[in-house]
Amino acid sequence: MQFSRSSFIMWTDITISIISKTNPLEDIYNCFGIFYSLEREFSRFQEDSDLSMLNKKRKFEVSNRFIDILNLSKQIYIDSDGYFNPLVNLKNIWYSSDFWKWIFEKKEEPGNFDLDKISIIWNFITLKENQNLDFWWIVKWYTVDLVSSYLKEKWYKDFIVNAWWDIYLSWNNSLEKTPVVGIDNPFNTKELFATLEIKDKSISTSWTYKRKWNIDKEKFHHILNPKTGTNNNEIISITLIADKCYIADTYATACIAMGIKHTLSFLEKQNIDGVIIWSDSRIYKTKWMNNYNLEII
């Protein structure tokens, strides 16, 4: 029997589905508790969250998982040649004070984007002048991985954790079929571009055709190039598959920021599978995508 519950957490629709012979609802609610806990710790909209307190006080004692997320961010920062950077603060161009108030106003605030300069001593983090962390790009997907690990520890074999179509699927073929995931057509959002079969993996799609706006007649989307403070528009959609959800999503974000030339070499170096749709409608598939029974519609 399949059990599913949904909740809006971390500014995202979260759906958890489990196939089980026994009622798993208590564990599903515990999973939502994990999401709420990390939202409470990492929200930049809550003034007393650990993230907000660190940005305000500049030196602050944080949890072990806060340190873990910062260290993971540093590693992705290195792997992506700086194109993934949690010091790029979206509040300078996008809903600066409240998720529900979509106020688009570009702020020319100074920024120090040198992630290597952040000091970590035991559980104390010290920020340099003009540094402000924003873990928007990693915390939700890190939480998907925490929840997936929790469910595996509870011996669930078949489940899906879906955080607004950034998904982890654990599948032991209880229904004698492999789940099929659809990829939206960026040129017609009422249609699918492709479908693919996937199990025991994470899949994440990032895009530039949604969350777009104008500020003083200048066009923006929600993924900034941390090296230039501007947008790269070569990639309109990218879907990546990885063992961990945080890897799939952060790498997809970095790829959009770095553009197509760097993306192709980056994915090959990192051995990450995916599908890229260029803004001029060209399609690129990594070499192992046929393992996932990808069907272009």
Contacts in CASP RR format, 6 or more apart in sequence:
PFRMAT RR
TARGET T0000
AUTHOR 0000-0000-0000
METHOD contacts of the structure
MODEL  1
MQFSRSSFIMWTDITISIISKTNPLEDIYNCFGIFYSLEREFSRFQEDSD
LSMLNKKRKFEVSNRFIDILNLSKQIYIDSDGYFNPLVNLKNIWYSSDFW
KWIFEKKEEPGNFDLDKISIIWNFITLKENQNLDFWWIVKWYTVDLVSSY
LKEKWYKDFIVNAWWDIYLSWNNSLEKTPVVGIDNPFNTKELFATLEIKD
KSISTSWTYKRKWNIDKEKFHHILNPKTGTNNNEIISITLIADKCYIADT
YATACIAMGIKHTLSFLEKQNIDGVIIWSDSRIYKTKWMNNYNLEII
1 19 0 8 1.000
1 20 0 8 1.000
1 21 0 8 1.000
2 17 0 8 1.000
2 18 0 8 1.000
2 19 0 8 1.000
3 17 0 8 1.000
3 18 0 8 1.000
3 19 0 8 1.000
3 20 0 8 1.000
3 23 0 8 1.000
3 24 0 8 1.000
3 25 0 8 1.000
3 28 0 8 1.000
4 15 0 8 1.000
4 16 0 8 1.000
4 17 0 8 1.000
4 18 0 8 1.000
5 15 0 8 1.000
5 16 0 8 1.000
5 25 0 8 1.000
5 28 0 8 1.000
5 29 0 8 1.000
5 32 0 8 1.000
6 13 0 8 1.000
6 14 0 8 1.000
6 15 0 8 1.000
6 16 0 8 1.000
7 13 0 8 1.000
7 14 0 8 1.000
7 32 0 8 1.000
7 35 0 8 1.000
8 14 0 8 1.000
9 32 0 8 1.000
9 35 0 8 1.000
9 36 0 8 1.000
9 39 0 8 1.000
10 35 0 8 1.000
10 38 0 8 1.000
10 39 0 8 1.000
10 43 0 8 1.000
10 139 0 8 1.000
10 140 0 8 1.000
10 143 0 8 1.000
10 163 0 8 1.000
11 99 0 8 1.000
12 140 0 8 1.000
12 163 0 8 1.000
12 164 0 8 1.000
13 163 0 8 1.000
13 164 0 8 1.000
14 32 0 8 1.000
14 35 0 8 1.000
14 161 0 8 1.000
14 162 0 8 1.000
14 163 0 8 1.000
14 164 0 8 1.000
15 160 0 8 1.000
15 161 0 8 1.000
15 162 0 8 1.000
16 28 0 8 1.000
16 31 0 8 1.000
16 32 0 8 1.000
16 147 0 8 1.000
16 159 0 8 1.000
16 160 0 8 1.000
16 161 0 8 1.000
16 162 0 8 1.000
17 159 0 8 1.000
17 160 0 8 1.000
17 162 0 8 1.000
18 24 0 8 1.000
18 27 0 8 1.000
18 28 0 8 1.000
18 151 0 8 1.000
18 156 0 8 1.000
18 158 0 8 1.000
18 159 0 8 1.000
19 158 0 8 1.000
19 159 0 8 1.000
19 174 0 8 1.000
19 175 0 8 1.000
20 156 0 8 1.000
20 158 0 8 1.000
24 154 0 8 1.000
24 156 0 8 1.000
27 150 0 8 1.000
27 151 0 8 1.000
27 154 0 8 1.000
27 156 0 8 1.000
30 150 0 8 1.000
31 147 0 8 1.000
31 150 0 8 1.000
31 151 0 8 1.000
31 161 0 8 1.000
34 143 0 8 1.000
34 146 0 8 1.000
34 147 0 8 1.000
34 150 0 8 1.000
35 143 0 8 1.000
35 147 0 8 1.000
38 65 0 8 1.000
38 139 0 8 1.000
38 142 0 8 1.000
38 143 0 8 1.000
38 146 0 8 1.000
40 46 0 8 1.000
40 49 0 8 1.000
41 49 0 8 1.000
41 50 0 8 1.000
41 51 0 8 1.000
41 63 0 8 1.000
41 65 0 8 1.000
41 66 0 8 1.000
42 49 0 8 1.000
42 50 0 8 1.000
42 51 0 8 1.000
42 66 0 8 1.000
42 69 0 8 1.000
42 135 0 8 1.000
42 139 0 8 1.000
43 49 0 8 1.000
43 51 0 8 1.000
43 52 0 8 1.000
44 51 0 8 1.000
44 52 0 8 1.000
44 55 0 8 1.000
44 91 0 8 1.000
44 134 0 8 1.000
44 136 0 8 1.000
45 97 0 8 1.000
45 98 0 8 1.000
45 99 0 8 1.000
46 52 0 8 1.000
50 60 0 8 1.000
50 62 0 8 1.000
50 63 0 8 1.000
50 66 0 8 1.000
51 133 0 8 1.000
51 134 0 8 1.000
51 135 0 8 1.000
53 60 0 8 1.000
54 60 0 8 1.000
54 62 0 8 1.000
54 125 0 8 1.000
54 127 0 8 1.000
54 133 0 8 1.000
55 127 0 8 1.000
55 132 0 8 1.000
55 133 0 8 1.000
58 126 0 8 1.000
58 127 0 8 1.000
59 124 0 8 1.000
59 125 0 8 1.000
59 126 0 8 1.000
59 127 0 8 1.000
60 124 0 8 1.000
60 125 0 8 1.000
61 123 0 8 1.000
61 124 0 8 1.000
62 123 0 8 1.000
62 124 0 8 1.000
62 125 0 8 1.000
63 123 0 8 1.000
64 123 0 8 1.000
66 123 0 8 1.000
66 125 0 8 1.000
67 120 0 8 1.000
67 123 0 8 1.000
67 125 0 8 1.000
69 135 0 8 1.000
69 138 0 8 1.000
69 139 0 8 1.000
69 142 0 8 1.000
70 86 0 8 1.000
70 118 0 8 1.000
70 120 0 8 1.000
70 125 0 8 1.000
70 133 0 8 1.000
71 120 0 8 1.000
72 138 0 8 1.000
72 142 0 8 1.000
72 246 0 8 1.000
73 84 0 8 1.000
73 86 0 8 1.000
73 115 0 8 1.000
73 135 0 8 1.000
73 138 0 8 1.000
73 250 0 8 1.000
74 115 0 8 1.000
74 116 0 8 1.000
74 118 0 8 1.000
76 84 0 8 1.000
76 138 0 8 1.000
76 247 0 8 1.000
76 250 0 8 1.000
76 251 0 8 1.000
76 254 0 8 1.000
77 84 0 8 1.000
77 85 0 8 1.000
77 86 0 8 1.000
77 115 0 8 1.000
79 270 0 8 1.000
80 250 0 8 1.000
80 251 0 8 1.000
80 254 0 8 1.000
80 258 0 8 1.000
80 266 0 8 1.000
81 258 0 8 1.000
81 262 0 8 1.000
81 266 0 8 1.000
82 115 0 8 1.000
82 226 0 8 1.000
82 227 0 8 1.000
82 254 0 8 1.000
83 225 0 8 1.000
83 226 0 8 1.000
83 227 0 8 1.000
83 254 0 8 1.000
83 255 0 8 1.000
83 257 0 8 1.000
83 258 0 8 1.000
83 262 0 8 1.000
84 137 0 8 1.000
84 226 0 8 1.000
84 250 0 8 1.000
84 251 0 8 1.000
84 253 0 8 1.000
84 254 0 8 1.000
84 257 0 8 1.000
85 113 0 8 1.000
85 115 0 8 1.000
85 226 0 8 1.000
86 115 0 8 1.000
86 133 0 8 1.000
86 134 0 8 1.000
86 135 0 8 1.000
86 136 0 8 1.000
86 137 0 8 1.000
86 138 0 8 1.000
87 111 0 8 1.000
87 112 0 8 1.000
87 113 0 8 1.000
87 114 0 8 1.000
87 115 0 8 1.000
87 131 0 8 1.000
87 132 0 8 1.000
87 133 0 8 1.000
87 134 0 8 1.000
87 226 0 8 1.000
88 113 0 8 1.000
88 134 0 8 1.000
88 224 0 8 1.000
88 226 0 8 1.000
88 229 0 8 1.000
89 111 0 8 1.000
89 132 0 8 1.000
89 134 0 8 1.000
90 134 0 8 1.000
90 136 0 8 1.000
90 222 0 8 1.000
90 224 0 8 1.000
91 97 0 8 1.000
91 107 0 8 1.000
91 134 0 8 1.000
92 106 0 8 1.000
92 107 0 8 1.000
92 109 0 8 1.000
93 104 0 8 1.000
93 105 0 8 1.000
93 106 0 8 1.000
93 107 0 8 1.000
93 215 0 8 1.000
93 220 0 8 1.000
93 224 0 8 1.000
94 102 0 8 1.000
94 104 0 8 1.000
94 213 0 8 1.000
94 220 0 8 1.000
94 222 0 8 1.000
95 101 0 8 1.000
95 102 0 8 1.000
95 103 0 8 1.000
96 103 0 8 1.000
96 105 0 8 1.000
96 107 0 8 1.000
97 103 0 8 1.000
102 213 0 8 1.000
104 213 0 8 1.000
104 214 0 8 1.000
104 215 0 8 1.000
104 220 0 8 1.000
105 215 0 8 1.000
106 215 0 8 1.000
106 216 0 8 1.000
106 218 0 8 1.000
106 220 0 8 1.000
109 130 0 8 1.000
110 130 0 8 1.000
111 130 0 8 1.000
111 131 0 8 1.000
111 132 0 8 1.000
112 128 0 8 1.000
112 129 0 8 1.000
112 130 0 8 1.000
112 131 0 8 1.000
113 131 0 8 1.000
113 226 0 8 1.000
114 128 0 8 1.000
117 128 0 8 1.000
117 131 0 8 1.000
118 125 0 8 1.000
118 126 0 8 1.000
118 127 0 8 1.000
118 128 0 8 1.000
118 131 0 8 1.000
118 133 0 8 1.000
119 125 0 8 1.000
119 126 0 8 1.000
120 126 0 8 1.000
127 133 0 8 1.000
137 249 0 8 1.000
137 250 0 8 1.000
137 253 0 8 1.000
138 246 0 8 1.000
138 249 0 8 1.000
138 250 0 8 1.000
140 163 0 8 1.000
140 166 0 8 1.000
140 249 0 8 1.000
141 163 0 8 1.000
141 166 0 8 1.000
141 202 0 8 1.000
141 204 0 8 1.000
141 244 0 8 1.000
141 245 0 8 1.000
141 246 0 8 1.000
141 248 0 8 1.000
141 249 0 8 1.000
141 250 0 8 1.000
142 245 0 8 1.000
142 246 0 8 1.000
143 163 0 8 1.000
144 161 0 8 1.000
144 163 0 8 1.000
144 166 0 8 1.000
144 167 0 8 1.000
144 168 0 8 1.000
144 202 0 8 1.000
144 245 0 8 1.000
144 246 0 8 1.000
145 168 0 8 1.000
145 202 0 8 1.000
145 244 0 8 1.000
145 245 0 8 1.000
145 246 0 8 1.000
147 161 0 8 1.000
147 168 0 8 1.000
148 159 0 8 1.000
148 161 0 8 1.000
148 168 0 8 1.000
148 170 0 8 1.000
148 245 0 8 1.000
151 159 0 8 1.000
151 161 0 8 1.000
151 170 0 8 1.000
152 170 0 8 1.000
156 170 0 8 1.000
157 170 0 8 1.000
157 171 0 8 1.000
157 172 0 8 1.000
157 174 0 8 1.000
158 170 0 8 1.000
158 171 0 8 1.000
158 172 0 8 1.000
158 173 0 8 1.000
158 174 0 8 1.000
158 175 0 8 1.000
159 169 0 8 1.000
159 170 0 8 1.000
160 167 0 8 1.000
160 168 0 8 1.000
160 169 0 8 1.000
160 170 0 8 1.000
160 179 0 8 1.000
161 167 0 8 1.000
161 168 0 8 1.000
161 245 0 8 1.000
163 245 0 8 1.000
165 204 0 8 1.000
165 205 0 8 1.000
166 202 0 8 1.000
166 203 0 8 1.000
166 204 0 8 1.000
166 205 0 8 1.000
166 245 0 8 1.000
166 248 0 8 1.000
166 249 0 8 1.000
167 181 0 8 1.000
167 202 0 8 1.000
167 203 0 8 1.000
167 204 0 8 1.000
167 245 0 8 1.000
168 201 0 8 1.000
168 202 0 8 1.000
168 245 0 8 1.000
169 179 0 8 1.000
169 181 0 8 1.000
169 198 0 8 1.000
169 199 0 8 1.000
169 200 0 8 1.000
169 201 0 8 1.000
169 202 0 8 1.000
169 203 0 8 1.000
170 199 0 8 1.000
170 200 0 8 1.000
171 178 0 8 1.000
171 179 0 8 1.000
171 199 0 8 1.000
171 200 0 8 1.000
173 199 0 8 1.000
178 197 0 8 1.000
178 198 0 8 1.000
178 199 0 8 1.000
178 293 0 8 1.000
179 197 0 8 1.000
179 198 0 8 1.000
179 199 0 8 1.000
180 195 0 8 1.000
180 196 0 8 1.000
180 197 0 8 1.000
181 195 0 8 1.000
181 196 0 8 1.000
181 197 0 8 1.000
181 198 0 8 1.000
181 203 0 8 1.000
182 192 0 8 1.000
182 193 0 8 1.000
182 194 0 8 1.000
182 195 0 8 1.000
182 196 0 8 1.000
183 192 0 8 1.000
183 193 0 8 1.000
183 194 0 8 1.000
183 195 0 8 1.000
183 196 0 8 1.000
183 205 0 8 1.000
183 237 0 8 1.000
183 239 0 8 1.000
183 275 0 8 1.000
184 191 0 8 1.000
184 192 0 8 1.000
184 193 0 8 1.000
184 205 0 8 1.000
184 207 0 8 1.000
184 237 0 8 1.000
185 191 0 8 1.000
185 192 0 8 1.000
185 193 0 8 1.000
185 297 0 8 1.000
186 193 0 8 1.000
186 207 0 8 1.000
186 209 0 8 1.000
186 236 0 8 1.000
186 237 0 8 1.000
186 277 0 8 1.000
187 209 0 8 1.000
187 281 0 8 1.000
189 209 0 8 1.000
189 210 0 8 1.000
191 297 0 8 1.000
192 297 0 8 1.000
193 237 0 8 1.000
193 277 0 8 1.000
193 296 0 8 1.000
193 297 0 8 1.000
194 275 0 8 1.000
194 294 0 8 1.000
194 295 0 8 1.000
194 296 0 8 1.000
194 297 0 8 1.000
195 294 0 8 1.000
195 295 0 8 1.000
195 297 0 8 1.000
196 289 0 8 1.000
196 292 0 8 1.000
196 293 0 8 1.000
196 294 0 8 1.000
196 295 0 8 1.000
197 292 0 8 1.000
197 293 0 8 1.000
198 241 0 8 1.000
198 292 0 8 1.000
201 241 0 8 1.000
201 242 0 8 1.000
201 243 0 8 1.000
202 241 0 8 1.000
202 242 0 8 1.000
202 243 0 8 1.000
202 244 0 8 1.000
202 245 0 8 1.000
202 247 0 8 1.000
202 248 0 8 1.000
203 239 0 8 1.000
203 240 0 8 1.000
203 241 0 8 1.000
203 248 0 8 1.000
204 239 0 8 1.000
204 240 0 8 1.000
204 242 0 8 1.000
204 245 0 8 1.000
204 248 0 8 1.000
204 249 0 8 1.000
204 252 0 8 1.000
205 237 0 8 1.000
205 238 0 8 1.000
205 239 0 8 1.000
205 240 0 8 1.000
205 252 0 8 1.000
206 223 0 8 1.000
206 237 0 8 1.000
206 238 0 8 1.000
206 249 0 8 1.000
206 252 0 8 1.000
206 253 0 8 1.000
206 255 0 8 1.000
206 256 0 8 1.000
207 236 0 8 1.000
207 237 0 8 1.000
207 238 0 8 1.000
207 256 0 8 1.000
208 221 0 8 1.000
208 223 0 8 1.000
208 231 0 8 1.000
208 233 0 8 1.000
208 235 0 8 1.000
208 236 0 8 1.000
208 237 0 8 1.000
208 256 0 8 1.000
208 279 0 8 1.000
209 236 0 8 1.000
209 237 0 8 1.000
210 221 0 8 1.000
211 221 0 8 1.000
211 222 0 8 1.000
212 219 0 8 1.000
212 220 0 8 1.000
212 221 0 8 1.000
212 222 0 8 1.000
213 219 0 8 1.000
213 220 0 8 1.000
214 220 0 8 1.000
219 231 0 8 1.000
220 231 0 8 1.000
221 231 0 8 1.000
221 233 0 8 1.000
223 231 0 8 1.000
223 232 0 8 1.000
223 253 0 8 1.000
223 256 0 8 1.000
223 257 0 8 1.000
224 230 0 8 1.000
224 231 0 8 1.000
224 257 0 8 1.000
225 231 0 8 1.000
225 232 0 8 1.000
225 257 0 8 1.000
225 258 0 8 1.000
226 257 0 8 1.000
232 256 0 8 1.000
232 257 0 8 1.000
232 258 0 8 1.000
232 259 0 8 1.000
233 279 0 8 1.000
234 259 0 8 1.000
234 260 0 8 1.000
234 278 0 8 1.000
234 279 0 8 1.000
235 255 0 8 1.000
235 256 0 8 1.000
235 259 0 8 1.000
235 260 0 8 1.000
235 263 0 8 1.000
235 276 0 8 1.000
235 277 0 8 1.000
235 278 0 8 1.000
235 279 0 8 1.000
236 277 0 8 1.000
236 278 0 8 1.000
236 279 0 8 1.000
237 276 0 8 1.000
237 277 0 8 1.000
238 252 0 8 1.000
238 255 0 8 1.000
238 256 0 8 1.000
238 263 0 8 1.000
238 274 0 8 1.000
238 275 0 8 1.000
238 276 0 8 1.000
238 277 0 8 1.000
239 252 0 8 1.000
239 274 0 8 1.000
239 275 0 8 1.000
240 248 0 8 1.000
240 249 0 8 1.000
240 251 0 8 1.000
240 252 0 8 1.000
240 255 0 8 1.000
240 267 0 8 1.000
240 272 0 8 1.000
240 273 0 8 1.000
240 274 0 8 1.000
241 248 0 8 1.000
241 272 0 8 1.000
241 273 0 8 1.000
241 274 0 8 1.000
241 292 0 8 1.000
242 248 0 8 1.000
242 251 0 8 1.000
242 272 0 8 1.000
242 273 0 8 1.000
247 272 0 8 1.000
248 272 0 8 1.000
251 266 0 8 1.000
251 267 0 8 1.000
251 270 0 8 1.000
251 272 0 8 1.000
254 266 0 8 1.000
255 262 0 8 1.000
255 263 0 8 1.000
255 266 0 8 1.000
255 267 0 8 1.000
255 276 0 8 1.000
258 266 0 8 1.000
260 276 0 8 1.000
260 278 0 8 1.000
260 284 0 8 1.000
263 276 0 8 1.000
264 284 0 8 1.000
267 273 0 8 1.000
267 274 0 8 1.000
267 286 0 8 1.000
268 286 0 8 1.000
272 286 0 8 1.000
273 286 0 8 1.000
273 288 0 8 1.000
273 289 0 8 1.000
273 291 0 8 1.000
273 292 0 8 1.000
274 285 0 8 1.000
274 286 0 8 1.000
274 289 0 8 1.000
275 283 0 8 1.000
275 284 0 8 1.000
275 285 0 8 1.000
275 286 0 8 1.000
275 289 0 8 1.000
275 294 0 8 1.000
276 283 0 8 1.000
276 284 0 8 1.000
276 285 0 8 1.000
277 283 0 8 1.000
278 284 0 8 1.000
283 296 0 8 1.000
285 294 0 8 1.000
END
